[in-house]
């Protein structure tokens, strides 16, 4: 055993010695070639070590990157524009967006050719790769380095989605690494269709246009689902360089070439057949060139709606939440009224110096704003066209009067109430002894004029309003009271009269308070509804991006005045016979085959002209003409306003059936005061039995009773207490009593023949009653004294000549039985002044109606009874005929 062990050890030693000798030979000093090999091995070893270190560092770096969770893609909220539509929900008026105008649609609402076009040109292996293609990436790197610029993108569609949705556009390695990692992850949690849907809804197509749906609407005026092969190819060509490939720019040929390339790729990759390819190449694709600036229709209305939406949801929600807003606008009607406004405003500018106009139409039962034209042209900077005059505060002129007359009816006055249209001083600090010129120069006085500078004497309210007489209107406001009139105006929807009543004064009824055309037209809508108020509205419905209804306003009706008063107003404003004295019979306000109520208004110096009208319970239309900067027109533009209103009203009436206004009930009874029943001389009354000629009794049949009114000519203030018009005749008179009475007496003196005839007729009727009823003669009935009053105008004589600026000196000789106590001097029908003396003088140049042949009339009155009139005619140089 020991020998065997020793033999094995000896053998092992020999083997070790052999290995040692071999190693010694190899460790001999190498030649130069061996030395290079030695260093090369070391370098390779070092590189391997450094590679492992770099790789480890890279993975450490990657692990430290803050990579967003790919799960957030599912909850990403893509910004979408809020869409504002007309009442049909189909006609798009405007899209509200931030930096990106987009409408998101599901993949099944996108043309398959748009999908094929995107895949063929952007990522032909999209349906087979896992989010990232190394070969494509490396090839793009090689080609870009070779070209010295970016000539090819290496990102897949999935990577582009990641970049657009989860990452930024910064060009860093870090971002690229994140993009590749997230692309792999995204492919694990989303289907190819879902990724394509995100891609096509996020892609840029030029300017603020994002997403395939918005691009289809913008360029072709159709939905993405309706794109043809060629149209889809055009849109697929744009996202790579939207500005360069714009069809409206100077690179249209480049766009065409890229479109053709995409068609070829679609054909080569099997998405379209050879026939479809050839047809698409030949297809004549027409791009829509937007003629409407800013892509907005009915811009004033849209801006009105936007202000409401911002109040409800805030600006950010409008730009990003994709709301669908259906409005009340009738776009066809809007277009027609816009045409009439533009045409009429251009004519008004040329003929009257009024360069702008606006109009609004409201459905009265719902309050729906059917049309809103804020100016003749929203984009006309010369006239400041963006200002919406329908919501601007302007003075309404006489178009405010109906509200005041309605208030009077509520107080107990009637359409038959007599008001005297005579020159009247409405300030208690000023009296009628002042001439017209003196009163106008005195700030304490208020003496309004009629539009024609004439006076008509006693008038019924039902005539004064349609004829637009100013003095009866101011008297009506005084009778109603400023506070009550303003309160009523607010009930009717006038929201701008927020100052105290002392700020407006009696001039309020002539348009002294600023109102908005929209609100005043809406108030007239209340008249159309016979006293039922409906607030104007612009929005019918709002849906969120998922199509769920989130807002739908309810029409709220509120009765604000008894219908019997409004029915009487409607009768007054729709009766063409009542308007005839002012407007003529066949004016633009008259409709031959339909009942339409209307009222006009013009402010001082022709700054604002209005016409507002309505039919029986359907629609109200209001029109304004003037200058935005408040300049006066060269002359009254009323006819231009009537014309625009007439054409606009005709268009609106086509939408509704023809109906008549309700019959108006009487607002007075048999015992109502004569002055409230249309009797201008209205004093004491006697009821006579016409069958017997005696006084009527309680047993006298109604058909045999005749009322005889003892003539007493006074203003309404003599007969009514303004706090209780239907009550007894007031003992305490108003502060303005003397001022109102002054020219009533003058009118009686001026119209003596007519008055005397009336008195004689009544006297004859009374005589028979007195003979049959002796007791009647004991009643205190005062008739005009029949004694004579006589005088003569000594100077001037008939035919005397005067210069326009010359003074006229009047000298009178009195020779009647009763001495004249007071003289009233008139120049061409207008009262110049009064005097107790027989001498009076005035300047011709101070008068408002100077004629070449001017008439001076003097009326003398005696306190003992009787009056007399004398006239002379003088000739005035440089005066009108």
Residue pairs with C-beta under 8 A, 6 or more apart in sequence:
30 38
62 177
62 181
65 174
65 177
65 178
67 178
67 181
67 182
68 166
68 167
68 178
68 182
70 166
70 182
70 185
70 186
70 188
70 189
71 189
72 166
73 161
73 165
73 166
73 186
73 189
73 190
73 198
74 189
74 190
76 165
76 166
77 320
78 102
78 104
78 201
78 202
79 97
79 98
79 100
79 102
79 319
79 320
80 97
80 102
80 103
80 104
80 320
80 321
80 322
80 545
81 95
81 96
81 97
81 101
81 102
81 103
81 214
81 319
81 322
82 95
82 96
82 97
82 309
82 317
82 318
82 319
82 321
82 322
82 323
82 324
82 325
83 92
83 94
83 95
83 96
83 103
83 322
83 323
83 324
83 325
84 92
84 93
84 94
84 95
84 96
84 302
84 305
84 306
84 325
84 327
85 91
85 92
85 93
85 324
85 325
85 326
85 327
86 93
86 298
86 326
86 327
86 329
86 330
86 331
86 334
87 326
87 327
87 328
87 329
87 330
87 331
87 368
87 540
88 331
89 324
89 326
89 541
91 297
91 331
92 217
92 297
93 296
93 297
93 298
93 301
93 302
93 327
93 329
93 331
94 295
94 296
94 297
94 299
94 302
94 306
95 101
95 103
95 214
95 295
96 306
96 309
96 318
96 319
97 208
97 319
98 319
98 320
99 208
100 208
100 210
101 208
101 209
101 210
101 214
102 201
102 209
102 210
102 211
102 213
102 214
103 211
103 213
103 214
103 217
103 322
104 201
104 211
104 213
104 322
104 545
105 201
105 211
105 212
105 213
105 223
105 224
105 225
106 197
107 115
107 193
107 194
107 196
107 197
107 200
109 213
109 223
109 224
109 225
110 197
110 200
110 212
110 213
110 224
110 225
111 224
111 225
111 226
111 227
111 228
111 232
113 227
113 228
113 229
113 232
113 233
113 266
113 271
113 272
114 200
114 212
114 224
114 227
114 232
114 235
114 236
115 196
115 200
116 232
116 266
116 269
116 271
116 272
117 232
117 233
117 235
117 236
117 237
117 262
117 266
118 157
118 196
118 199
118 200
118 203
118 236
119 126
119 127
119 157
119 196
119 269
119 271
120 236
120 262
120 265
120 266
120 268
120 269
120 271
121 236
121 237
121 261
121 262
121 265
122 157
122 160
122 236
122 239
123 129
123 156
123 157
123 158
124 265
124 269
125 133
125 136
125 156
126 156
126 157
126 158
126 192
126 196
127 192
129 156
129 158
130 184
130 187
131 156
131 158
131 159
131 180
131 183
131 184
131 185
131 186
131 187
132 156
132 158
132 159
132 180
132 183
132 184
133 154
133 156
136 154
136 156
137 154
137 155
138 154
139 152
139 154
140 152
140 153
140 154
141 154
143 151
143 152
144 150
144 151
144 152
153 240
155 163
155 179
156 183
157 195
157 196
157 199
158 183
158 186
158 187
158 195
159 179
159 180
159 183
160 199
161 186
161 195
161 198
161 199
161 202
162 178
162 179
162 182
162 183
162 186
163 169
163 175
163 179
164 198
164 199
164 202
164 203
165 198
165 202
166 182
167 175
167 178
167 179
167 182
168 175
186 195
187 195
190 198
200 211
200 212
200 224
201 210
201 211
201 212
201 213
202 210
202 211
203 210
203 211
203 212
203 239
204 210
204 238
204 239
204 242
205 211
205 212
205 214
205 215
205 218
205 219
205 235
205 238
205 239
205 242
206 215
206 238
206 242
206 243
206 245
206 246
207 242
209 215
209 218
209 242
212 224
212 235
213 223
213 224
215 224
215 235
215 238
216 222
216 223
216 224
216 226
216 227
216 231
216 235
217 223
218 288
218 290
218 295
219 231
219 234
219 235
219 247
219 287
219 288
220 227
220 231
220 285
220 286
220 287
220 288
221 288
227 235
228 280
228 283
228 285
229 263
229 266
229 272
229 276
229 279
229 280
229 283
230 259
230 263
230 280
230 281
230 283
230 285
231 285
233 259
233 260
233 262
233 263
233 266
233 280
234 247
234 255
234 259
234 285
236 259
236 262
237 245
237 255
237 258
237 259
237 261
237 262
238 245
238 246
238 255
240 258
243 249
244 251
244 254
245 251
245 254
245 255
245 258
246 255
247 255
247 287
248 287
248 289
260 281
263 272
263 277
263 280
263 281
264 277
266 272
266 277
267 273
267 274
267 276
267 277
272 280
293 379
296 302
296 378
297 331
297 334
298 329
298 331
298 334
298 338
298 371
298 372
299 374
299 378
299 379
299 386
300 358
300 372
300 373
300 374
300 375
300 378
300 388
300 390
301 327
301 329
301 334
301 369
301 371
301 372
301 374
301 538
303 388
304 369
304 372
304 388
304 391
304 538
305 325
305 327
305 538
305 539
306 318
308 538
308 539
309 318
309 323
309 325
309 539
309 542
310 318
312 551
313 321
313 323
317 323
321 544
321 545
322 544
322 545
323 542
323 543
323 544
323 545
323 550
324 542
324 543
324 544
324 547
325 539
325 541
325 542
326 539
326 540
326 541
326 542
326 543
327 369
327 538
327 539
327 540
328 363
328 366
328 368
328 369
328 370
328 537
328 538
328 539
328 540
329 369
329 370
329 371
329 372
329 538
330 361
330 370
330 371
330 655
333 361
333 370
333 371
333 651
333 652
333 655
334 370
334 371
334 372
334 373
336 648
336 651
337 359
337 361
337 371
337 373
337 648
337 651
337 652
338 371
338 373
340 359
340 644
340 647
340 648
340 651
341 357
341 358
341 359
341 373
341 375
341 376
341 623
341 644
341 648
342 376
342 377
344 357
344 625
344 640
344 641
344 643
344 644
344 647
345 354
345 355
345 356
345 357
345 376
345 625
345 640
345 644
346 376
347 640
347 643
348 354
348 355
348 357
348 625
348 633
348 637
348 640
348 641
349 355
349 356
351 637
351 640
352 606
352 625
352 633
352 634
352 635
352 636
352 637
352 640
353 627
353 631
353 632
353 633
353 634
353 635
353 637
354 606
354 609
354 625
354 626
354 627
354 633
354 637
354 640
355 376
355 383
355 627
356 375
356 376
356 383
356 385
356 389
356 625
356 626
356 627
356 628
357 373
357 375
357 376
357 623
357 624
357 625
357 626
357 640
357 641
357 644
358 373
358 374
358 375
358 388
358 389
358 390
358 517
358 623
358 624
359 371
359 372
359 373
359 390
359 621
359 622
359 623
359 624
359 644
359 645
359 648
360 369
360 371
360 372
360 373
360 390
360 517
360 518
360 521
360 621
360 622
361 369
361 370
361 371
361 372
361 521
361 619
361 620
361 621
361 648
361 652
362 368
362 369
362 370
362 518
362 521
362 522
362 525
362 536
362 619
362 620
362 621
363 370
363 618
363 619
364 525
364 526
364 528
364 529
364 534
364 614
364 617
364 618
364 619
364 620
365 529
365 534
365 555
365 617
365 618
366 534
366 537
366 555
367 522
367 525
367 534
367 535
367 536
367 537
367 555
368 536
368 537
368 540
369 518
369 536
369 537
369 538
370 619
370 652
370 655
371 648
371 652
372 388
372 390
372 518
372 538
373 390
374 385
374 386
374 387
374 388
374 389
374 390
374 391
375 383
375 384
375 385
375 386
375 387
375 388
375 389
375 628
376 383
376 385
377 383
377 385
378 385
378 386
379 385
379 386
383 627
383 628
384 628
384 629
387 628
389 517
389 624
389 628
390 516
390 517
390 518
390 622
390 624
391 516
391 517
391 518
392 516
392 517
393 496
393 514
393 515
393 516
394 514
394 515
394 516
394 517
394 608
394 624
394 626
395 511
395 512
395 513
395 514
395 515
395 603
395 607
395 608
396 511
396 513
396 515
396 520
396 601
396 603
396 608
396 610
397 510
397 511
397 600
397 601
397 602
397 603
397 608
397 609
397 610
398 468
398 470
398 473
398 510
398 511
398 599
398 600
398 601
398 602
399 511
399 520
399 599
399 600
399 601
399 610
399 611
399 612
400 489
400 508
400 509
400 510
400 511
400 513
400 515
400 520
400 601
401 465
401 468
401 473
401 476
401 509
401 510
401 599
401 601
402 465
402 524
402 527
402 569
402 573
402 599
403 485
403 488
403 489
403 492
403 494
403 523
404 473
404 476
404 477
404 480
404 485
404 508
404 509
405 461
405 465
405 473
405 476
405 569
405 572
406 488
406 561
406 565
406 566
406 569
407 480
407 484
407 485
407 488
408 417
408 461
408 476
408 479
408 480
409 415
409 565
409 568
409 569
409 667
410 488
410 561
410 562
410 565
411 479
411 480
411 484
411 725
412 676
412 724
412 725
412 726
413 461
413 476
413 479
413 676
413 725
414 461
414 568
414 666
414 667
414 668
414 672
414 676
414 677
415 460
415 461
415 462
415 568
415 571
415 572
415 664
415 667
416 460
416 461
416 462
416 668
416 676
416 677
416 678
417 460
417 461
417 675
417 676
417 678
417 716
418 458
418 459
418 460
418 675
418 676
418 678
418 679
418 680
418 682
418 716
419 458
419 459
419 460
419 461
419 464
419 471
419 472
419 475
419 476
419 716
420 457
420 458
420 459
420 471
420 472
420 475
420 715
420 716
420 740
420 743
420 744
420 747
421 450
421 455
421 456
421 457
421 458
421 459
421 464
421 469
421 471
421 472
422 455
422 457
422 471
422 743
422 744
422 746
422 747
423 436
423 447
423 455
423 471
423 743
423 830
423 831
424 447
424 471
424 474
424 475
424 739
424 740
424 742
424 743
425 431
425 432
425 434
425 439
425 445
425 446
425 447
425 736
425 739
425 742
426 446
426 447
426 448
426 474
426 478
426 506
426 736
426 739
427 444
427 445
427 446
428 735
428 736
428 739
429 444
429 445
430 439
430 442
430 444
430 445
430 446
430 447
430 739
431 738
431 739
431 742
432 738
432 739
432 742
432 743
433 833
433 834
434 442
434 445
435 832
435 833
435 842
435 846
436 447
436 830
436 831
436 848
437 846
439 445
439 447
440 447
446 505
446 506
446 507
448 470
448 471
448 474
448 507
448 510
449 470
449 471
450 469
450 470
450 471
451 468
451 470
451 602
453 848
453 849
454 829
455 471
455 743
455 747
456 469
457 680
457 747
457 751
458 680
458 747
459 467
459 469
459 472
460 678
461 472
461 476
461 572
462 568
462 571
462 572
462 578
463 469
463 578
463 581
464 472
464 473
464 476
465 472
465 473
465 572
465 573
465 599
466 572
466 573
466 575
466 578
466 579
466 582
467 578
467 579
467 581
467 582
468 582
468 599
468 600
470 510
473 509
473 510
474 506
474 507
474 509
474 510
475 716
475 740
476 509
477 485
477 506
477 508
477 509
478 506
478 722
478 736
479 716
479 720
479 722
479 725
481 722
482 501
482 504
482 505
482 506
482 508
483 501
485 508
485 509
486 497
486 501
486 504
486 508
488 561
489 497
489 523
490 497
491 533
491 560
491 561
492 523
492 526
492 533
492 560
493 519
493 522
493 523
493 526
493 533
493 535
493 536
494 515
494 519
494 520
494 523
495 516
495 519
496 513
496 514
496 515
496 516
496 519
497 504
497 508
497 513
497 515
504 512
504 513
505 512
511 601
511 603
511 608
517 610
517 622
517 623
517 624
518 536
518 622
519 536
520 610
520 612
520 622
521 612
521 620
521 621
521 622
522 534
522 535
522 536
522 620
524 599
524 612
524 613
524 614
524 620
524 622
525 534
525 536
525 614
525 620
526 532
526 533
526 534
526 560
526 561
526 566
527 566
527 569
527 570
527 573
527 597
527 614
528 570
528 597
528 614
528 615
528 616
528 617
528 618
528 619
528 620
529 557
529 617
530 563
530 566
530 567
530 570
530 617
530 662
531 559
531 560
531 561
531 562
531 563
531 565
531 566
532 557
532 558
532 559
532 560
533 557
533 558
533 559
533 560
534 555
534 556
534 557
534 558
535 556
537 553
537 555
539 551
539 553
540 552
540 553
541 549
541 551
541 552
542 549
542 550
542 551
542 552
543 549
543 550
544 550
563 662
564 664
564 665
564 667
565 667
567 661
567 662
567 663
567 664
567 665
568 664
568 665
568 667
569 597
570 597
570 616
570 661
570 662
570 664
571 661
571 664
572 578
573 597
573 598
573 599
573 613
574 595
574 596
574 597
574 598
574 661
576 585
576 589
576 590
579 587
579 589
579 590
583 589
583 590
587 642
588 639
588 642
588 643
588 645
588 646
589 596
589 598
589 600
589 611
589 613
589 642
589 646
593 658
594 615
594 653
594 658
595 615
595 616
595 659
595 660
595 661
596 613
596 614
596 615
596 649
596 653
597 613
597 614
597 615
597 661
598 611
598 612
598 613
598 614
598 645
599 611
599 612
599 613
600 609
600 610
600 611
600 638
600 641
600 642
601 608
601 609
601 610
601 611
602 608
602 609
602 610
602 636
602 638
603 609
605 632
606 632
606 633
606 634
606 635
606 636
606 637
607 626
607 627
607 630
607 631
607 632
607 633
608 624
608 625
608 626
609 624
609 625
609 626
609 633
609 636
609 637
609 638
609 640
609 641
610 622
610 623
610 624
610 641
611 622
611 623
611 638
611 641
611 642
611 644
611 645
612 620
612 621
612 622
612 623
612 645
613 620
613 621
613 645
613 649
614 620
614 621
615 653
615 656
615 659
616 659
616 660
616 661
616 662
617 659
618 653
618 655
618 656
618 657
618 659
619 652
619 653
619 655
619 656
621 645
621 648
621 649
621 652
622 645
623 641
623 644
623 645
623 648
624 641
625 637
625 640
625 641
625 644
626 633
626 637
627 633
668 676
668 677
672 726
673 682
673 719
673 720
673 726
673 729
674 681
674 682
674 683
674 685
674 709
674 719
675 682
675 716
675 719
675 720
676 719
676 720
676 725
676 726
679 709
680 713
681 709
681 711
681 712
681 713
681 758
682 709
682 712
682 714
682 719
683 709
683 710
683 711
683 712
683 714
684 709
684 710
684 712
684 781
685 707
685 708
685 709
685 710
686 695
686 707
686 708
686 709
686 710
686 766
686 769
686 776
687 695
687 696
687 700
687 705
687 706
687 707
687 708
688 694
688 695
688 696
688 705
688 706
688 707
688 708
688 765
688 769
689 695
689 696
689 697
689 700
689 704
689 705
689 706
690 704
690 705
690 706
691 704
692 772
693 768
693 769
693 772
694 769
694 772
694 773
695 769
695 773
695 776
696 704
696 705
696 706
708 762
708 765
708 766
708 769
709 762
710 762
710 766
710 781
711 755
711 758
711 759
711 762
711 783
712 718
712 782
713 744
713 745
713 747
713 748
713 755
714 741
714 744
715 737
715 740
715 741
715 744
716 740
717 733
717 734
717 736
717 737
717 740
717 741
718 729
718 733
718 737
718 741
719 729
720 726
720 727
720 729
720 730
721 727
721 728
721 729
721 730
722 734
734 740
743 831
746 824
746 831
746 859
748 755
749 824
749 859
749 861
749 867
749 869
750 824
750 826
750 857
750 859
750 869
752 859
752 867
752 869
755 784
756 784
759 783
759 784
763 783
766 776
766 781
769 776
770 776
770 777
784 865
784 866
785 818
785 862
785 864
785 865
785 866
786 865
786 866
787 817
787 818
787 862
787 864
787 865
787 866
788 816
788 817
788 818
788 866
788 868
789 816
789 817
789 818
789 820
789 860
789 861
789 862
789 866
789 867
789 868
790 814
790 815
790 816
790 817
790 868
791 812
791 813
791 814
791 815
791 816
791 820
791 838
791 858
791 860
791 868
791 870
792 812
792 813
792 815
792 870
793 810
793 811
793 812
793 856
793 858
793 870
793 871
793 872
794 811
794 812
794 813
795 809
795 810
795 811
796 802
796 808
796 809
796 810
796 856
796 872
796 874
797 872
798 872
798 873
798 874
799 873
799 874
799 875
800 872
800 874
800 875
801 874
801 875
801 876
801 877
802 808
802 844
802 874
802 875
802 876
802 877
803 844
803 876
803 877
803 878
804 844
804 845
804 850
804 876
804 877
804 878
804 879
805 843
805 844
805 845
806 843
806 844
807 841
807 842
807 843
807 844
808 841
808 842
808 843
808 844
808 856
808 874
809 839
809 840
809 841
810 825
810 839
810 840
810 841
810 856
810 858
811 838
811 839
812 820
812 823
812 838
812 839
812 840
812 858
812 860
813 838
814 820
814 838
814 860
816 862
816 866
816 868
817 866
818 862
818 864
818 865
818 866
819 862
819 864
820 860
820 861
820 862
820 868
821 836
821 861
821 862
821 863
822 834
822 835
822 836
822 860
822 861
823 834
823 835
823 836
823 837
823 838
823 840
823 858
823 859
823 860
824 831
824 834
824 858
824 859
824 860
824 861
825 831
825 832
825 833
825 834
825 835
825 840
825 842
825 856
825 857
825 858
826 832
826 855
826 856
826 857
826 858
826 859
827 842
827 844
827 847
827 849
827 854
827 855
827 856
828 847
828 849
828 850
828 851
828 854
828 855
829 849
829 855
829 857
830 847
830 848
830 849
832 842
832 847
833 840
833 842
844 850
844 854
844 876
850 876
850 879
850 880
851 876
851 879
851 880
851 881
852 875
852 876
852 877
852 879
852 880
852 881
853 873
853 874
853 875
853 876
854 873
854 874
854 875
854 876
854 879
855 871
855 872
855 873
856 871
856 872
856 873
856 874
857 869
857 870
857 871
858 869
858 870
858 871
859 867
859 868
859 869
860 867
860 868
860 869
860 870
861 867
